[in-house]
């Protein structure tokens, strides 16, 4: 396919193309069990996953940042009206229009995400979470493990935010040999279902602010870490909501983080 498109993989874009039938089958099973009306694919690359998605959904929108690949995909899928190839950076895409047109409860998103830009893309997903119902992501294994360990020791800010937004489930580990060119890291395929009770943007922003403060100074106690938000009243506040000020942020559950975020006064 690379020879057909006349393309060499770009190191700048972190391109490593999935070439493992078992992982493709795993992605297909996840999509088929939902039968979504519309799937948004992040970084279709050579179209291997796109081919599979085209058989599973009424509509596929594949967003590719590499102009060369986008042109080749446009030709390859020209005879399939339900597959749309967009030559765009996913970070500049607003999915709300497709979500509104979808006959199901939000879009299904699939993405093989280069490890160098995992944070920005998952941040984009969280920003637009109201447009999605579920997502299947292939990311660096370390990122997936931090998400799975969140909240808690070994977790991450991004992981806690994803766990608050939805239900996360690992699907399978994928060795680096499943890609071409072979990357420097192993990967994990995992899924998130946004079936938690809806949370408003304002509430989520408050939650994120608490998480960033607590995990940004994870070796500090809450009485110190949360001073950036609540000032000198931090200890008294935490005691008033039943949380020991001497604890560290990574020991908090989602419910406890919610309790703090709901009670903090962000007006000042």
C-alpha positions, 0 to 999 in steps of 0.5 A: 500500500505504501508503494501504491501511494508512493509514500514513506512513513513520516517520523515527524507524524509518528506513523506506524501502520497496524499490520496485525490481523488479530488486532484488526479482528479485535477492533471489528468485534468491538464495533460490531457489537455496537453497530453504530450508525456513524464511526469517526476514525482518527488517522486512517493511514493506509485504510486498513481499519477503514475497510473494516469500519466500512463493513460495520457502520452506515457512515464512516468519517476518516480524518487524516492529517497526511495529505499524501495518504488522504489523497490516496484514501480518497481514490481508494474509497471513491466508490463508497458513498458512505465513507468520507475522507477528510484531509484535516488535523483531528484537533481542528475538527468539531464532531458535533455536526456528525453527532447531531446527524447520527441516528444513535446516541453519539458517535463511535470513535476509533483511533490508532494514536501515535504516542507523541501526540496521545495527550492532545488527541485524548484531550480533544476527545474529552473536550468533545465527549458529549458528541461520543458514545464509545471509543476504541483507542490503540495507544502506547502501553504505558499510557493505557496502563496509567489510564487503567490505574487511575485514580490511584498510585501509578495513575495520571491526570489524563487517566483520572479525567477519562475514568470520570468521563466513562467506563474504561476497559482494556481489550488486548496488548499489542506488541511493537511487531504488529506495526510497520515501521516497528515503533519503539514502544508496545501498545494496548488496545482499549475501550471507553464507554461514555455511559456515566451520568452526564456531567456539565462542562462547568462541573467537569472543568471544576473536576479537572482543576481539582485533579490537576492540582492534586496530581500535579503535586502528588507527593504533597498532601492535599492541604498543600496541593489544593492551596492553589485553589482554596488558599489558607482555608484548604484544611478546614474545607477538606475536614468539612467534606470529610476528607483527611487533609494529610492524604495525597491526591492519588489516594482519592476516589472519583467520588471524593474528587467529585465531592471536592470539586462540587464544594469548592468555590471557584469564583475567587 
